[in-house]
Amino acid sequence: MPTRKISDLPILRCGHPEHEPPRYQVFKPGVYEHTCPACGTEQRFIVDLPSWADMPIGTRAHSSIGGYWERVPSGWRAQSGCVFPTPGGDATHVSYPDTPELHIPLRARKER
């Protein structure tokens, strides 16, 4: 029985070093688009907020009714001085210690 070729191999990637989105970089939460400079392939990726336990010391979780919880080494300190494992359920946005003027909404946030 003769052997015949039935299709070409698919091109899995172009081989350019910047074909994949960047890794090991810190991005603010949001949706990003990366385009390969060689082949033009576009890829979208999502940067989510870290879990409550992974947020840096000094991060503030702001409440919808005023006030905030501040990340401390032992958890989240309320303005009353009590420390809790996570902020309250009325937290609507966070601000990081390095950019306190930037408030990041928690609309679609899911605890990991």
N, CA, C and O of each residue as an XYZ file, in Angstrom:
448
protein
N       0.846     -1.161      0.000
C       0.000      0.000      0.000
C       0.903      1.239      0.000
O       1.806      1.339      0.832
N       0.677      2.171     -0.908
C       1.533      3.351     -0.975
C       1.241      4.330      0.182
O       0.118      4.412      0.678
N       2.274      5.058      0.588
C       2.135      6.063      1.649
C       2.008      7.434      1.000
O       2.729      7.764      0.058
N       1.070      8.231      1.528
C       0.905      9.567      0.965
C       0.770     10.599      2.089
O       0.287     10.299      3.181
N       1.199     11.784      1.795
C       1.099     12.882      2.759
C      -0.325     13.432      2.698
O      -0.861     13.680      1.618
N      -0.940     13.621      3.893
C      -2.317     14.109      3.892
C      -2.443     15.565      4.339
O      -3.470     16.190      4.074
N      -1.418     16.135      5.017
C      -1.455     17.560      5.379
C      -0.074     18.027      5.804
O       0.800     17.224      6.130
N       0.103     19.328      5.793
C       1.337     19.923      6.280
C       1.262     20.039      7.796
O       0.175     20.040      8.373
N       2.417     20.137      8.432
C       2.442     20.348      9.875
C       2.041     21.788     10.186
O       2.435     22.710      9.471
N       1.268     21.984     11.238
C       0.918     23.356     11.601
C       2.126     24.085     12.191
O       2.975     23.472     12.839
N       2.193     25.380     11.964
C       3.251     26.187     12.559
C       2.824     26.489     13.988
O       1.839     27.194     14.208
N       3.561     25.961     14.960
C       3.177     26.098     16.348
C       3.501     27.485     16.897
O       2.713     28.042     17.662
N       4.626     28.039     16.526
C       4.963     29.407     16.908
C       6.039     29.913     15.982
O       6.731     29.135     15.325
N       6.173     31.212     15.936
C       7.094     31.795     14.963
C       8.554     31.699     15.398
O       9.443     31.807     14.553
N       8.829     31.501     16.678
C      10.200     31.375     17.147
C      10.821     32.678     17.615
O      11.939     32.673     18.131
N      10.125     33.793     17.449
C      10.654     35.080     17.905
C      10.691     35.090     19.437
O       9.753     34.596     20.061
N      11.736     35.633     20.061
C      11.829     35.608     21.527
C      10.724     36.383     22.238
O      10.472     36.143     23.419
N      10.060     37.310     21.543
C       8.971     38.065     22.154
C       7.599     37.610     21.657
O       6.637     38.378     21.686
N       7.512     36.342     21.195
C       6.226     35.836     20.688
C       5.195     35.720     21.813
O       4.027     36.052     21.614
N       5.609     35.259     22.973
C       4.697     35.105     24.120
C       4.634     36.400     24.919
O       5.582     37.185     24.890
N       3.529     36.638     25.637
C       3.463     37.822     26.507
C       4.578     37.790     27.549
O       5.067     36.716     27.899
N       4.985     38.962     28.047
C       6.079     39.001     29.031
C       5.727     38.268     30.313
O       4.570     38.252     30.733
N       6.716     37.672     30.921
C       6.533     36.958     32.190
C       7.451     37.582     33.226
O       8.401     38.290     32.890
N       7.160     37.316     34.470
C       7.979     37.786     35.587
C       8.076     39.319     35.617
O       9.092     39.883     36.023
N       7.011     39.966     35.186
C       6.911     41.414     35.286
C       5.671     41.741     36.090
O       4.720     40.960     36.104
N       5.663     42.867     36.751
C       4.526     43.267     37.560
C       3.672     44.238     36.758
O       4.158     45.269     36.294
N       2.394     43.901     36.600
C       1.435     44.754     35.916
C       0.316     45.107     36.887
O      -0.017     44.308     37.762
N      -0.258     46.278     36.746
C      -1.436     46.642     37.511
C      -2.589     45.762     37.034
O      -2.589     45.344     35.877
N      -3.577     45.467     37.892
C      -4.708     44.639     37.464
C      -5.407     45.236     36.244
O      -5.584     46.450     36.145
N      -5.798     44.370     35.327
C      -6.495     44.802     34.111
C      -6.360     43.772     33.012
O      -5.813     42.691     33.231
N      -6.858     44.101     31.825
C      -6.764     43.239     30.649
C      -5.725     43.858     29.720
O      -5.778     45.050     29.418
N      -4.789     43.042     29.275
C      -3.699     43.512     28.430
C      -3.696     42.750     27.111
O      -4.187     41.624     27.026
N      -3.131     43.383     26.080
C      -2.990     42.738     24.782
C      -1.521     42.793     24.380
O      -0.872     43.833     24.488
N      -1.010     41.657     23.913
C       0.389     41.568     23.487
C       0.404     41.141     22.024
O      -0.301     40.209     21.639
N       1.212     41.826     21.205
C       1.338     41.501     19.790
C       2.775     41.078     19.512
O       3.716     41.789     19.864
N       2.939     39.933     18.889
C       4.271     39.457     18.513
C       4.828     40.388     17.437
O       4.160     40.631     16.431
N       6.051     40.916     17.633
C       6.608     41.830     16.639
C       6.959     41.159     15.312
O       7.097     41.843     14.298
N       7.104     39.837     15.301
C       7.492     39.145     14.070
C       6.293     38.673     13.249
O       6.198     38.965     12.057
N       5.371     37.938     13.896
C       4.270     37.341     13.133
C       2.942     38.080     13.299
O       1.995     37.824     12.555
N       2.864     38.997     14.270
C       1.642     39.778     14.450
C       0.542     39.077     15.234
O      -0.563     39.608     15.341
N       0.817     37.892     15.786
C      -0.181     37.193     16.586
C      -0.518     38.017     17.818
O       0.374     38.480     18.530
N      -1.817     38.199     18.067
C      -2.258     38.959     19.235
C      -2.767     38.014     20.309
O      -3.508     37.074     20.022
N      -2.364     38.268     21.548
C      -2.822     37.475     22.688
C      -3.276     38.430     23.778
O      -2.618     39.437     24.041
N      -4.400     38.119     24.412
C      -4.880     38.911     25.538
C      -4.649     38.129     26.817
O      -4.775     36.905     26.846
N      -4.307     38.858     27.881
C      -4.157     38.202     29.178
C      -4.695     39.115     30.265
O      -4.741     40.335     30.111
N      -5.101     38.497     31.367
C      -5.718     39.212     32.476
C      -4.780     39.186     33.671
O      -4.225     38.141     34.012
N      -4.606     40.327     34.298
C      -3.858     40.419     35.540
C      -4.875     40.674     36.636
O      -5.537     41.712     36.643
N      -5.001     39.737     37.559
C      -5.980     39.819     38.638
C      -5.318     40.365     39.890
O      -4.093     40.382     40.001
N      -6.131     40.807     40.823
C      -5.607     41.218     42.123
C      -5.104     39.996     42.877
O      -5.675     38.915     42.734
N      -4.060     40.139     43.670
C      -3.614     39.011     44.488
C      -4.625     38.714     45.590
O      -5.518     39.521     45.848
N      -4.488     37.571     46.233
C      -5.381     37.252     47.349
C      -5.101     38.223     48.488
O      -4.056     38.873     48.502
N      -6.020     38.328     49.439
C      -5.862     39.251     50.563
C      -4.540     39.001     51.291
O      -3.856     39.951     51.671
N      -4.176     37.739     51.487
C      -2.965     37.400     52.241
C      -1.693     37.781     51.492
O      -0.653     37.977     52.120
N      -1.749     37.890     50.154
C      -0.564     38.191     49.354
C      -0.351     39.679     49.108
O       0.664     40.065     48.528
N      -1.285     40.517     49.537
C      -1.131     41.955     49.302
C      -0.048     42.521     50.207
O       0.106     42.069     51.342
N       0.713     43.515     49.716
C       1.841     44.033     50.499
C       1.408     44.765     51.769
O       0.306     45.307     51.850
N       2.302     44.766     52.754
C       2.072     45.488     53.999
C       1.857     46.969     53.665
O       2.612     47.550     52.884
N       0.834     47.569     54.255
C       0.527     48.967     54.000
C      -0.596     49.174     53.003
O      -1.092     50.291     52.853
N      -1.012     48.100     52.309
C      -2.138     48.206     51.386
C      -3.387     48.551     52.178
O      -3.578     48.056     53.289
N      -4.236     49.395     51.614
C      -5.490     49.750     52.271
C      -6.664     49.252     51.448
O      -6.729     49.473     50.238
N      -7.595     48.574     52.122
C      -8.855     48.150     51.511
C      -9.913     49.122     52.004
O     -10.263     49.126     53.184
N     -10.421     49.950     51.092
C     -11.342     51.016     51.456
C     -12.782     50.504     51.501
O     -13.191     49.700     50.664
N     -13.535     50.974     52.474
C     -14.909     50.557     52.696
C     -15.877     51.446     51.923
O     -15.592     52.618     51.679
N     -17.014     50.886     51.543
C     -18.041     51.661     50.848
C     -18.732     52.646     51.788
O     -19.373     53.590     51.327
N     -18.609     52.439     53.098
C     -19.266     53.334     54.060
C     -18.267     54.258     54.746
O     -18.597     54.906     55.739
N     -17.067     54.319     54.225
C     -16.022     55.164     54.791
C     -15.047     54.343     55.615
O     -15.394     53.276     56.121
N     -13.849     54.834     55.747
C     -12.827     54.109     56.495
C     -12.101     53.103     55.619
O     -12.350     53.006     54.418
N     -11.198     52.359     56.243
C     -10.410     51.372     55.512
C      -9.810     50.363     56.489
O      -9.776     50.584     57.699
N      -9.343     49.259     55.934
C      -8.537     48.285     56.663
C      -7.138     48.402     56.104
O      -6.966     48.598     54.901
N      -6.139     48.286     56.953
C      -4.754     48.379     56.491
C      -4.057     47.051     56.712
O      -4.185     46.439     57.772
N      -3.313     46.605     55.694
C      -2.583     45.330     55.766
C      -1.407     45.496     56.721
O      -0.564     46.377     56.549
N      -1.370     44.630     57.734
C      -0.279     44.581     58.708
C       0.267     43.156     58.711
O      -0.387     42.270     58.162
N       1.428     42.894     59.298
C       2.003     41.539     59.242
C       1.064     40.442     59.765
O       1.142     39.302     59.306
N       0.192     40.762     60.704
C      -0.672     39.728     61.281
C      -2.056     39.647     60.638
O      -2.878     38.840     61.075
N      -2.337     40.451     59.621
C      -3.645     40.413     58.964
C      -4.059     41.791     58.470
O      -3.259     42.510     57.873
N      -5.324     42.158     58.724
C      -5.878     43.444     58.295
C      -6.388     44.188     59.517
O      -7.288     43.705     60.205
N      -5.822     45.364     59.795
C      -6.201     46.145     60.962
C      -7.300     47.136     60.592
O      -7.149     47.936     59.668
N      -8.411     47.068     61.330
C      -9.491     48.035     61.150
C      -9.102     49.320     61.858
O      -8.144     49.337     62.630
N      -9.832     50.393     61.604
C      -9.511     51.664     62.245
C      -9.750     51.607     63.749
O      -9.240     52.447     64.490
N     -10.519     50.625     64.202
C     -10.725     50.454     65.639
C      -9.494     49.872     66.327
O      -9.388     49.901     67.553
N      -8.562     49.341     65.531
C      -7.347     48.740     66.072
C      -7.385     47.225     66.091
O      -6.348     46.590     66.280
N      -8.563     46.624     65.899
C      -8.685     45.159     65.874
C      -8.109     44.619     64.567
O      -8.207     45.264     63.523
N      -7.506     43.427     64.635
C      -6.907     42.807     63.450
C      -7.736     41.599     63.037
O      -8.101     40.774     63.875
N      -8.032     41.494     61.744
C      -8.850     40.417     61.175
C      -8.070     39.717     60.070
O      -7.129     40.293     59.525
N      -8.449     38.465     59.724
C      -7.732     37.750     58.654
C      -7.932     38.383     57.272
O      -7.030     38.330     56.436
N      -9.114     38.987     57.020
C      -9.400     39.660     55.748
C     -10.178     40.934     56.041
O     -10.738     41.079     57.128
N     -10.223     41.857     55.088
C     -11.066     43.038     55.282
C     -12.543     42.642     55.280
O     -12.897     41.515     54.931
N     -13.395     43.587     55.675
C     -14.834     43.322     55.689
C     -15.412     43.192     54.296
O     -14.766     43.540     53.307
N     -16.625     42.691     54.227
C     -17.295     42.472     52.948
C     -17.686     43.738     52.226
O     -18.068     43.680     51.057
N     -17.602     44.884     52.883
C     -17.964     46.132     52.219
C     -16.756     46.829     51.589
O     -16.854     47.992     51.197
N     -15.628     46.141     51.489
C     -14.449     46.713     50.825
C     -14.760     46.849     49.337
O     -15.159     45.883     48.688
N     -14.576     48.044     48.807
C     -14.916     48.300     47.407
C     -13.706     48.536     46.519
O     -13.794     48.343     45.306
N     -12.579     48.947     47.088
C     -11.368     49.171     46.300
C     -10.151     49.152     47.218
O     -10.266     49.308     48.434
N      -8.978     48.955     46.605
C      -7.736     48.924     47.365
C      -6.790     49.996     46.836
O      -6.893     50.422     45.686
N      -5.868     50.425     47.694
C      -4.783     51.307     47.256
C      -3.491     50.738     47.823
O      -3.430     50.337     48.986
N      -2.457     50.708     46.982
C      -1.175     50.158     47.389
C      -0.311     51.234     48.026
O      -0.476     52.414     47.715
N       0.614     50.853     48.917
C       1.422     51.853     49.607
C       2.303     52.692     48.678
O       2.583     53.852     48.980
N       2.740     52.122     47.555
C       3.609     52.876     46.652
C       2.842     53.847     45.758
O       3.430     54.790     45.227
N       1.538     53.630     45.583
C       0.700     54.524     44.773
C      -0.629     54.749     45.486
O      -1.661     54.266     45.019
N      -0.630     55.474     46.614
C      -1.859     55.623     47.402
C      -2.961     56.374     46.680
O      -4.130     56.243     47.044
N      -2.618     57.159     45.663
C      -3.654     57.906     44.949
C      -4.418     57.035     43.955
O      -5.489     57.432     43.494
N      -3.898     55.867     43.617
C      -4.541     54.964     42.667
C      -5.434     53.992     43.424
O      -4.942     53.154     44.179
N      -6.732     54.099     43.226
C      -7.686     53.204     43.886
C      -8.171     52.180     42.870
O      -8.729     52.547     41.836
N      -7.962     50.904     43.156
C      -8.291     49.833     42.226
C      -9.610     49.187     42.660
O      -9.691     48.646     43.763
N     -10.649     49.236     41.808
C     -11.947     48.660     42.180
C     -11.872     47.150     42.369
O     -11.041     46.479     41.758
N     -12.744     46.625     43.218
C     -12.790     45.186     43.508
C     -14.022     44.537     42.894
O     -14.463     43.503     43.396
N     -14.590     45.084     41.850
C     -15.856     44.603     41.304
C     -15.895     43.113     41.047
O     -16.784     42.426     41.551
N     -14.960     42.599     40.280
C     -15.004     41.194     39.895
C     -14.000     40.352     40.688
O     -13.591     39.281     40.240
N     -13.616     40.832     41.843
C     -12.582     40.154     42.621
C     -13.086     38.841     43.198
O     -14.202     38.768     43.711
N     -12.274     37.822     43.116
C     -12.594     36.523     43.713
C     -11.460     36.137     44.644
O     -10.290     36.245     44.276
N     -11.786     35.699     45.820
C     -10.763     35.240     46.763
C     -10.232     33.902     46.283
O     -11.009     33.028     45.899
N      -8.911     33.731     46.300
C      -8.315     32.464     45.831
C      -8.182     31.492     46.959
O      -7.704     30.375     46.759
